[in-house]
Amino acid sequence: MDKAATTQVSELLALDKALINLLQKGLPVCERPFAEIAQTLNAEGMNTNEQEIISHLQDLRESKILTRFGPMFDAACLGGAFTLAALAVPEEDFEQVTAQVNSFEQIAHNYRRDHHFNMWFVIGTESQAEIEQVISAIEEKTQLPVLNTPKLEEFYVGLYLPV
């Protein structure tokens, strides 16, 4: 697949950039977080309000500039389990295998890599035993062996990518 054909550059409004930058640092935990975000941005010279913030976030999601907006939970702390897994998928089967893998509700996200293991995905489940069941089911459905790479140690990396 030609990567250039699938890449679309979007012009971001100043409010969109400020909103993305602010939200990378967290969402206020309060009754009306988007009103608080509007107040913060207004203090920085923006002229906005709660409804405009919500509308811009919806637009950013619909245009796929933001592909995910929501909380990130540590499944293990909540009693669940997760693992990073990979497949070596023949190029001609990549779209079909993507659909097969993504058909499992336990798949958090799935992405392509330029490597022998060209499909990587996160499996999130309620138990470690369920991880093994999902891996077996994916292997059966795709007829490909899954490389399971469970977390051995937790590291926190404060990633911030200003736009």
C-alpha positions in Angstrom: 0.0 0.0 0.0 1.3 3.4 -1.0 1.7 5.4 2.3 1.6 8.7 0.5 -1.8 7.9 -0.9 -3.2 7.3 2.5 -1.7 10.4 4.2 -3.7 13.5 4.3 -2.4 16.8 5.7 -4.9 18.9 7.6 -4.7 22.5 8.5 -5.5 23.0 12.2 -7.1 26.1 13.6 -5.3 27.9 16.4 -8.1 26.7 18.8 -7.6 23.0 17.6 -3.8 23.2 18.2 -4.3 24.8 21.7 -6.9 22.2 22.5 -4.8 19.2 21.4 -1.8 20.6 23.3 -3.8 21.2 26.5 -5.6 17.8 26.5 -2.3 15.9 26.1 -1.6 16.9 29.7 -4.9 15.5 31.0 -8.6 16.2 31.2 -9.8 18.1 34.3 -11.7 15.9 36.7 -14.7 18.0 37.6 -18.4 18.3 36.8 -17.9 20.3 33.6 -14.4 19.6 32.3 -15.0 21.3 28.9 -16.1 24.5 30.6 -12.9 24.5 32.6 -10.9 23.8 29.4 -12.6 26.8 27.8 -11.7 29.0 30.8 -8.0 27.9 30.6 -7.9 28.6 26.9 -9.6 32.0 27.4 -6.9 32.9 30.0 -4.3 32.1 27.2 -6.1 34.6 24.9 -8.5 32.3 23.1 -12.2 33.3 22.9 -14.1 30.1 23.3 -16.8 28.4 25.4 -17.8 24.9 26.6 -20.0 24.1 23.6 -17.3 25.3 21.1 -14.7 23.0 22.8 -17.1 20.0 22.6 -17.9 20.8 18.9 -14.2 21.1 18.0 -13.4 17.8 19.7 -16.3 16.2 17.7 -14.9 17.7 14.5 -11.4 16.5 15.2 -12.7 12.9 15.8 -14.9 12.9 12.7 -12.1 14.2 10.5 -9.8 11.5 12.1 -7.2 14.1 13.2 -7.9 12.6 16.6 -8.3 8.8 16.3 -9.1 8.3 20.0 -10.4 10.5 22.7 -11.0 8.8 26.1 -9.5 7.6 29.3 -6.5 5.2 29.4 -7.0 2.5 32.0 -4.3 0.3 33.4 -6.1 -3.0 32.9 -3.8 -4.9 35.4 -4.6 -2.4 38.2 -8.3 -3.1 37.6 -7.8 -6.8 37.8 -7.6 -7.4 34.1 -4.7 -8.3 31.7 -3.2 -7.0 28.5 -0.4 -7.9 26.2 1.2 -6.6 23.0 1.0 -9.2 20.2 2.2 -9.4 16.6 1.7 -11.4 13.4 3.8 -11.8 10.3 1.0 -11.4 7.7 1.6 -12.0 4.0 1.0 -8.7 2.2 -1.7 -10.0 0.0 -3.7 -11.1 3.1 -3.1 -8.0 5.2 -6.6 -6.4 4.9 -8.4 -9.7 5.5 -6.3 -10.5 8.5 -6.8 -7.0 9.9 -10.5 -7.5 9.7 -10.2 -10.9 11.4 -8.0 -9.6 14.2 -10.2 -6.5 14.7 -13.3 -8.6 14.9 -12.3 -9.6 18.5 -13.7 -7.2 21.1 -10.6 -7.6 23.2 -8.4 -5.8 20.5 -7.7 -2.3 21.8 -5.8 -1.2 18.7 -4.0 -2.6 15.7 -1.2 -1.1 13.6 1.1 -1.9 10.7 4.9 -2.0 10.9 7.6 -2.3 8.3 9.1 -5.5 9.8 8.8 -9.3 9.5 6.1 -8.9 12.2 4.1 -6.4 10.3 0.9 -6.3 12.3 1.0 -5.4 16.0 -2.0 -5.2 18.3 -2.9 -4.8 22.0 -5.2 -7.4 23.6 -7.0 -6.3 26.7 -9.0 -8.8 28.8 -10.5 -9.5 32.2 -8.0 -12.2 33.0 -4.6 -13.6 32.0 -6.3 -16.9 31.0 -8.5 -14.9 28.6 -5.4 -13.5 26.9 -4.3 -17.1 26.0 -7.9 -17.9 24.8 -7.9 -14.8 22.5 -4.5 -15.6 21.1 -5.6 -19.2 20.4 -8.8 -17.9 18.7 -6.8 -15.4 16.6 -4.4 -18.2 15.5 -7.3 -20.4 14.6 -9.1 -17.7 12.7 -6.1 -16.3 10.8 -4.1 -19.5 10.5 -1.0 -17.5 11.6 1.1 -17.9 14.8 0.8 -15.0 17.2 3.9 -13.6 18.9 2.9 -12.7 22.4 5.1 -10.1 24.1 3.7 -9.5 27.6 4.9 -6.6 29.7 7.8 -7.5 32.0 8.2 -4.1 33.7 6.2 -0.9 33.8 7.8 2.3 32.6 6.0 5.7 32.5 7.0 7.9 29.7 5.4 11.4 29.7 4.9 11.8 26.0 3.9 15.3 24.9 3.9 16.2 21.2 3.0 19.9 20.8 1.3 20.8 17.6 
